[in-house]
Amino acid sequence: MAGNLAGADPKFKEIITSLDDDKIDMLAATSVLQQKATDIRNQKVNWQSYFQSQMISQEDFNFIVAFDVNDSQNKVALLRRDRTQAAQTLLNLLGHVSKDQTLQYILVLVDDMLQEDRSRVEIFHEYATLRKEPMWAPFLNLLNRQDGFITNMTSRIIAKIACWSHTPMERSDLHFYLTWLKDQLKSQNNEYIQSVARCLQMMLRIDDYRFAFVSVDGISTLLSVLAGRVNFQVQYQLIFCLWVLTFNPLLAEKMNKFNVIPILADILSDSVKEKVTRIILAVFRNLIEKPEDAQVAKEHCISMVQSKVLKQLQILEQRKCDDEDITADVEFLSEKLHSSVQDLSSFDEYATEVKSGRLEWSPVHKSKFWRENAQRLNEKNYELLRILIHLLETSKDPLVLSVASFDIGEYVRHYPRGKHVIEQLGGKTLVMQLLGHEDPNVRYEALLAVQKLMVHNWEYLGRQLEQDTGADKGVSKGGSQVAGKA
């Protein structure tokens, strides 16, 4: 198999080995691609007419007529005897036949040939090496066709060759193919989305291909599709893709920067399908087990707590599920999350909430927190402040905007150089823009924050307030005394 199946994780290899491609194809037999393929197999091609019109050569004609039969023993013998001719004929037909219907039929022939014996993927590699020609060009060119069946069956064949071959897919071709898959996921009302997801399920089992997928913004795409409305089968397939990505420790550490935990927590709370629940719990477990940095694993636990995962785990515990994997993962996650709650400092909780982008009026936004922790927002080159300011610029949620405005105001109030820092990071302008926001709560919090930004010396202001209050009391006292004397 191309590349590294999953690094050194034995559990992953055991799971993936048991998850045989043929079984997955049986599960996906209801997909549009599989249904159409069944119809296309029954539409025989008149190869004689192609030969008579000189559209194919004599040797290609001889081979395809012998190959396109229902006699599997004859087909096996033919492929063993003449591998080079097999590759040459099939690639010639794919490159020169223009009629969509015939092209569909040839692609089904190729896919069936590979499905019967995955070692046959080497036939194309051997031919490309022998002819000193690029291996992937004939297939990648077909991804530009207009017919959905042609492009998606080609994609399926590419995934099989890329994953089952001893030779990994070259970087530029890999980048092109993964970008194509990503764009298909984003395509509105794509009837072949199950087939696209199926290709990714195969590709992302291989470590070398995972980083290439991340580099084309693949994780964000998976999550943006999951955050929208998709059926449970596609949900399962895309979460499976996230799951295999998390077997790489480095990717497991980076995953929640894309907000994977809050998004999957939302799906978990709505999930009615056991297989969707199982795969989400498996992702969560990996996000705790796989990172080599203990602090990252801790942050992931806190993020799960804030995303109300503990509540869902309690519901699952009460259901007494028969699935051993679900039971084991629920026990593991419950123990880890309860432990993280006990060890939680208010700053840890605040940092995780800010990084999640889901701000709410939680206890950490009270004034006591700011007195003790305002200066800590300067850590890691103002990481948390930069996130708050980014939320002011990008969020559409009035609650997030209100809380972020309040937090920036409190930071300025409790850190002596806070006003200067916020101005340098561009926060002041963004807060002032929110003064005209349509939501009254946002306007109110923005106004308070702007007032705090305008005050030059909080300590001086505090003393002045005390003096003013004292003077008022003096006037009041003096007034009553004068009145008494009168």
C-alpha positions as a printed Julia matrix, in Angstrom:
486×3 Matrix{Float64}:
   0.0     0.0     0.0
   1.18    3.5    -0.8
   2.77    5.53    1.98
   2.31    4.79    5.63
  -1.07    3.36    6.59
  -1.28    5.2     9.86
   2.07    5.61   11.44
   2.83    3.08   14.12
  -0.6     2.83   15.73
  -1.46   -0.89   15.94
  -5.08   -0.23   16.92
  -5.59    1.86   13.8
  -4.13   -0.87   11.57
  -6.34   -3.48   13.21
  -9.48   -1.35   12.76
  -8.68   -0.38    9.18
  -7.77   -3.94    8.19
 -11.11   -5.14    9.55
 -12.83   -2.32    7.68
 -12.46   -4.02    4.34
 -13.09   -1.95    1.21
 -15.49   -4.54   -0.18
 -17.63   -4.28    2.98
 -17.67   -0.49    2.73
 -18.65   -0.75   -0.93
 -21.53   -3.02    0.06
 -22.64   -0.41    2.61
 -22.37    2.28   -0.07
 -24.18    0.22   -2.7
 -27.12    2.59   -2.43
 -24.98    5.52   -3.59
 -25.92    7.18   -6.87
 -22.59    6.13   -8.43
 -23.09    2.44   -7.6
 -26.68    2.43   -8.81
 -25.73    3.99  -12.15
 -22.75    1.65  -12.51
 -25.15   -1.32  -12.27
 -27.22    0.1   -15.15
 -24.15    0.88  -17.26
 -22.78   -2.69  -16.97
 -25.86   -3.92  -18.84
 -25.3    -1.56  -21.79
 -22.9    -3.41  -24.05
 -20.7    -1.43  -26.47
 -20.47   -2.25  -30.18
 -16.66   -2.4   -30.42
 -16.91   -3.56  -34.05
 -18.32   -0.2   -35.12
 -15.45    1.65  -33.38
 -12.94   -0.55  -35.22
 -14.63   -0.22  -38.62
 -14.69    3.56  -38.33
 -10.95    3.39  -37.49
 -11.48    4.98  -34.07
  -9.52    2.17  -32.41
  -6.58    0.11  -33.66
  -6.61   -3.61  -34.52
  -4.65   -4.61  -31.42
  -6.86   -2.5   -29.13
  -9.95   -4.0   -30.77
  -8.64   -7.57  -30.33
  -7.86   -6.99  -26.67
 -11.1    -5.23  -25.67
 -13.28   -7.84  -27.38
 -11.46  -10.61  -25.51
 -11.53   -8.66  -22.25
 -15.16   -7.46  -22.3
 -16.73  -10.84  -21.55
 -18.48  -12.4   -18.55
 -15.96  -15.26  -18.4
 -13.88  -14.27  -15.34
 -11.35  -17.11  -15.79
 -10.61  -15.98  -19.35
 -10.24  -12.39  -18.11
  -7.79  -13.41  -15.36
  -5.69  -15.38  -17.86
  -5.72  -12.48  -20.34
  -4.52   -9.96  -17.73
  -1.74  -12.29  -16.57
  -0.61  -12.93  -20.12
  -0.69   -9.42  -21.5
  -0.52   -6.76  -18.78
   1.14   -4.21  -21.05
  -1.52   -4.53  -23.73
  -4.24   -4.26  -21.07
  -2.91   -0.91  -19.85
  -2.27    0.36  -23.37
  -5.75   -0.5   -24.66
  -7.65    0.79  -21.65
  -5.68    4.06  -21.57
  -6.05    4.51  -25.36
  -9.81    4.06  -25.08
 -10.05    6.47  -22.14
  -8.01    9.03  -24.06
  -9.64    8.77  -27.47
 -13.29    7.83  -27.02
 -15.42   10.96  -26.82
 -18.93    9.55  -26.39
 -19.97    9.84  -22.73
 -21.94    6.58  -22.71
 -18.97    4.53  -23.97
 -16.55    6.3   -21.65
 -18.81    5.47  -18.7
 -18.76    1.8   -19.73
 -14.94    1.69  -20.02
 -14.54    3.27  -16.57
 -16.86    0.66  -15.03
 -14.74   -2.07  -16.72
 -11.55   -0.6   -15.23
 -13.09   -0.17  -11.77
 -14.42   -3.74  -11.75
 -11.03   -5.03  -12.87
  -9.31   -3.31   -9.92
 -12.02   -4.32   -7.45
 -11.59   -8.01   -8.38
  -7.85   -7.88   -7.65
  -6.27   -4.77   -6.13
  -2.76   -5.8    -7.22
  -3.87   -4.95  -10.78
  -3.3    -1.25  -10.01
   0.37   -1.98  -10.78
  -0.55   -2.67  -14.41
  -0.87    1.09  -15.01
   2.31    1.96  -13.09
   4.33   -0.65  -15.02
   3.06    0.69  -18.33
   3.83    4.32  -17.44
   7.37    3.36  -16.36
   7.92    1.31  -19.53
   6.74    4.12  -21.8
   8.35    6.87  -19.67
   4.98    8.61  -19.58
   3.24   10.37  -16.66
   1.13    7.86  -14.74
  -1.73   10.1   -13.6
  -2.35   12.45  -16.54
  -4.87   10.21  -18.43
  -7.04    9.91  -15.3
  -6.7    13.47  -13.99
  -7.68   14.85  -17.42
 -11.02   13.03  -17.13
 -11.84   14.97  -13.95
 -12.4    18.0   -16.21
 -15.31   16.32  -18.04
 -18.85   17.64  -17.59
 -20.53   14.28  -16.94
 -20.85   13.62  -13.19
 -20.65    9.83  -13.48
 -17.45   10.02  -15.55
 -15.68   12.36  -13.14
 -16.73   10.48  -10.01
 -15.98    7.0   -11.36
 -12.59    8.31  -12.47
 -12.07    9.71   -8.98
 -12.89    6.31   -7.48
 -10.32    4.64   -9.76
  -7.66    7.26   -8.87
  -8.25    6.64   -5.14
  -7.81    2.88   -5.61
  -4.58    3.23   -7.6
  -3.23    5.84   -5.16
  -4.01    3.7    -2.09
  -3.4     0.16   -3.32
  -0.2     0.74   -5.26
   3.35    0.39   -3.94
   4.13    3.76   -5.57
   2.6     6.81   -3.84
   0.94    9.56   -5.82
   3.34   12.38   -6.73
   2.9    15.7    -4.91
   1.62   17.92   -7.75
  -0.84   15.26   -8.97
  -1.9    14.56   -5.4
  -2.5    18.27   -4.78
  -4.63   18.52   -7.94
  -6.71   15.46   -7.01
  -7.29   16.42   -3.37
  -8.27   19.97   -4.42
 -10.78   18.45   -6.84
 -12.26   16.29   -4.05
 -12.43   19.29   -1.71
 -14.22   21.4    -4.35
 -16.71   18.58   -4.97
 -17.55   18.48   -1.26
 -18.33   22.2    -1.37
 -20.41   21.89   -4.55
 -24.08   22.65   -3.87
 -26.53   19.72   -4.18
 -23.85   17.3    -5.38
 -25.67   14.0    -5.96
 -22.32   12.15   -5.85
 -21.22   13.49   -2.43
 -21.22    9.97   -0.92
 -18.75    8.86   -3.59
 -16.54   11.91   -2.98
 -16.52   11.17    0.75
 -15.77    7.51    0.02
 -12.63    8.5    -1.92
 -11.48   10.66    0.99
 -12.12    7.82    3.43
  -9.63    5.77    1.43
  -7.05    8.49    0.82
  -6.83    9.77    4.4
  -5.9     6.38    5.83
  -2.43    7.02    4.44
  -0.26    9.37    6.46
   1.57   10.84    3.47
  -1.74   11.96    1.97
  -3.12   13.52    5.16
  -0.77   16.48    5.29
  -1.39   17.15    1.59
  -5.13   17.27    2.35
  -4.57   19.68    5.25
  -2.46   21.9     2.96
  -5.41   22.37    0.56
  -7.59   23.54    3.49
  -9.25   20.15    3.72
 -10.12   20.14    7.44
 -11.98   23.47    7.21
 -13.93   22.12    4.25
 -14.95   18.92    6.07
 -16.16   20.96    9.04
 -18.0    23.57    6.97
 -19.95   20.76    5.25
 -20.65   19.06    8.6
 -21.83   22.36   10.1
 -24.46   22.55    7.34
 -27.25   20.1     6.67
 -26.14   16.7     5.34
 -27.71   13.26    5.73
 -26.41   10.87    8.39
 -24.53    8.69    5.86
 -22.46   11.66    4.66
 -22.1    12.82    8.28
 -20.64    9.45    9.17
 -18.26    9.39    6.2
 -16.89   12.9     6.8
 -16.46   12.33   10.55
 -14.66    9.08    9.64
 -12.25   11.27    7.62
 -11.64   13.45   10.7
 -11.15   10.31   12.78
  -8.4     8.89   10.57
  -6.69   12.3    10.52
  -6.53   12.28   14.33
  -4.38    9.15   14.37
  -1.5    11.43   13.44
  -0.37   13.05   16.74
   0.57   16.35   15.09
  -2.81   16.66   13.37
  -4.61   15.61   16.56
  -2.91   18.54   18.32
  -3.93   21.06   15.66
  -7.45   19.78   15.01
  -9.4    21.92   17.49
  -7.95   25.12   16.01
 -10.57   24.42   13.33
 -13.35   24.23   15.99
 -13.83   20.49   15.48
 -14.95   19.83   19.09
 -17.87   22.32   19.24
 -19.11   21.26   15.78
 -18.98   17.52   16.57
 -20.53   18.15   20.0
 -23.53   19.8    18.28
 -23.9    16.8    15.95
 -23.59   14.39   18.9
 -26.42   16.11   20.75
 -28.7    15.73   17.69
 -27.5    12.28   16.58
 -30.04    9.48   16.31
 -27.77    7.05   14.44
 -25.53    4.82   16.52
 -22.71    4.73   13.96
 -22.54    8.56   13.93
 -22.4     8.6    17.74
 -19.68    5.92   17.74
 -17.41    7.72   15.28
 -17.75   11.09   17.11
 -16.77    9.47   20.42
 -13.8     7.84   18.66
 -12.65   11.26   17.38
 -12.97   12.77   20.87
 -10.98    9.9    22.37
  -8.18   10.39   19.83
  -8.11   14.13   20.54
  -7.25   13.27   24.15
  -5.04   10.2    23.6
  -3.0    11.1    20.53
  -1.5    14.57   21.23
   2.02   14.27   22.64
   1.65   17.63   24.38
  -0.3    17.04   27.63
  -1.4    20.68   27.73
  -3.13   20.32   24.34
  -4.95   17.19   25.53
  -6.04   19.14   28.61
  -7.34   22.0    26.44
  -9.3    19.5    24.36
 -10.91   18.13   27.54
 -11.88   21.64   28.66
 -13.3    22.4    25.21
 -15.43   19.24   25.41
 -16.72   20.26   28.84
 -17.61   23.73   27.55
 -19.33   22.17   24.52
 -21.66   20.23   26.87
 -20.17   16.81   25.98
 -20.4    15.61   29.62
 -24.18   15.96   29.47
 -24.31   13.82   26.32
 -22.07   11.2    27.92
 -24.47   10.98   30.88
 -27.38   10.44   28.49
 -25.45    7.69   26.68
 -24.57    6.02   29.99
 -28.26    5.88   30.9
 -29.17    4.26   27.58
 -27.05    1.14   28.34
 -25.81    0.72   24.77
 -24.95   -2.79   23.47
 -22.04   -1.47   21.37
 -18.81   -2.24   23.27
 -16.85    0.53   21.51
 -19.4     3.17   22.54
 -19.48    1.91   26.13
 -15.66    1.9    26.4
 -15.31    5.37   24.87
 -18.07    6.83   27.07
 -16.28    5.49   30.18
 -12.91    6.82   29.0
 -14.23   10.27   28.1
 -16.33   10.63   31.26
 -13.31    9.9    33.45
 -11.04   12.31   31.55
 -13.57   15.15   31.43
 -14.5    14.88   35.12
 -10.79   14.87   35.97
 -10.17   17.97   33.84
 -13.03   19.84   35.55
 -11.43   19.24   38.97
  -8.03   20.51   37.8
  -9.49   23.47   35.95
  -8.27   26.97   36.74
 -10.44   29.9    35.78
  -7.81   31.09   33.3
  -7.68   27.65   31.61
 -11.44   27.78   31.29
 -11.36   31.31   29.88
  -8.57   30.52   27.38
 -10.43   27.48   26.05
 -13.67   29.42   25.72
 -11.95   32.19   23.73
 -10.17   29.69   21.48
 -13.48   27.94   20.78
 -14.92   31.23   19.5
 -18.15   30.49   21.41
 -18.19   33.24   24.01
 -21.03   33.41   26.53
 -21.66   35.11   29.87
 -19.87   32.37   31.85
 -18.49   33.04   35.37
 -14.97   33.79   34.05
 -16.18   37.12   32.67
 -16.75   38.57   36.17
 -14.6    41.41   37.54
 -12.72   39.21   40.04
 -11.32   37.2    37.12
 -10.04   40.34   35.42
  -8.35   41.7    38.52
  -6.36   38.48   38.82
  -5.79   37.57   35.16
  -5.84   40.65   32.9
  -2.06   40.66   32.48
  -2.08   37.01   31.4
  -3.78   38.01   28.14
  -0.36   39.33   27.1
   1.06   35.79   27.03
   2.11   34.07   23.78
   2.32   37.39   21.93
  -1.2    38.47   22.97
  -2.73   35.24   21.56
  -6.08   35.53   23.37
  -6.43   39.25   22.69
  -5.8    38.64   19.0
  -8.55   36.01   18.97
 -10.99   38.39   20.73
 -10.24   41.1    18.19
 -10.62   38.62   15.32
 -14.05   37.67   16.71
 -15.06   41.34   16.76
 -14.19   41.5    13.08
 -15.68   38.2    11.87
 -18.45   36.98   14.19
 -22.1    37.49   13.29
 -23.35   36.32   16.7
 -24.54   39.26   18.89
 -23.7    37.31   22.07
 -20.1    36.73   20.96
 -19.72   40.39   19.97
 -21.17   41.58   23.3
 -18.92   39.38   25.44
 -15.8    40.13   23.36
 -16.45   43.88   23.7
 -16.91   43.52   27.45
 -13.69   41.49   27.8
 -11.63   44.02   25.88
 -13.02   46.79   28.08
 -12.15   44.85   31.25
  -8.64   44.11   29.97
  -8.08   47.84   29.38
  -9.53   48.64   32.78
  -7.3    46.23   34.72
  -4.04   46.32   32.75
  -2.23   49.72   32.86
  -0.97   49.58   29.24
  -4.11   47.88   27.96
  -5.39   50.88   26.0
  -2.12   51.12   24.03
  -2.05   47.35   23.34
  -5.63   47.27   22.07
  -4.99   50.27   19.8
  -1.83   48.61   18.4
  -3.75   45.4    17.65
  -6.55   47.27   15.87
  -9.2    46.53   18.51
 -10.26   50.1    19.26
 -11.49   50.78   15.72
 -13.5    47.52   15.67
 -15.17   48.24   19.02
 -16.13   51.75   17.83
 -17.65   50.3    14.66
 -19.97   48.2    16.85
 -21.53   51.38   18.28
 -23.79   51.29   15.22
 -24.64   47.58   15.45
 -28.31   46.62   15.0
 -28.39   44.64   18.27
 -28.95   46.86   21.36
 -26.87   44.58   23.64
 -23.9    44.8    21.29
 -24.24   48.6    21.14
 -24.4    48.78   24.94
 -21.29   46.64   25.56
 -19.4    48.45   22.78
 -20.28   51.81   24.36
 -18.99   50.67   27.78
 -15.8    49.36   26.18
 -15.24   52.61   24.28
 -15.7    54.59   27.53
 -13.05   52.41   29.19
 -10.73   52.91   26.2
 -11.13   56.68   26.49
 -10.13   56.88   30.17
  -6.39   57.54   30.5
  -5.77   56.58   34.11
  -8.1    54.26   35.96
  -6.31   54.78   39.27
  -6.67   58.58   38.97
 -10.33   58.2    38.01
 -10.91   55.98   41.06
  -9.4    58.59   43.42
 -11.43   61.36   41.77
 -14.63   59.39   42.22
 -13.83   58.87   45.9
 -13.1    62.61   46.37
 -16.27   63.58   44.5
 -18.33   61.2    46.6
 -16.75   62.57   49.79
 -17.41   66.16   48.7
 -21.05   65.32   47.97
 -21.4    63.87   51.45
 -19.78   67.0    52.94
 -22.19   69.27   51.1
 -25.09   67.17   52.26
 -23.87   67.23   55.87
 -23.12   70.97   55.77
 -26.51   71.73   54.28
 -28.33   69.96   57.07
 -26.2    71.73   59.72
 -26.94   75.14   58.21
 -30.6    74.26   58.1
 -30.44   73.21   61.74
 -28.87   76.48   62.77
 -31.4    78.43   60.87
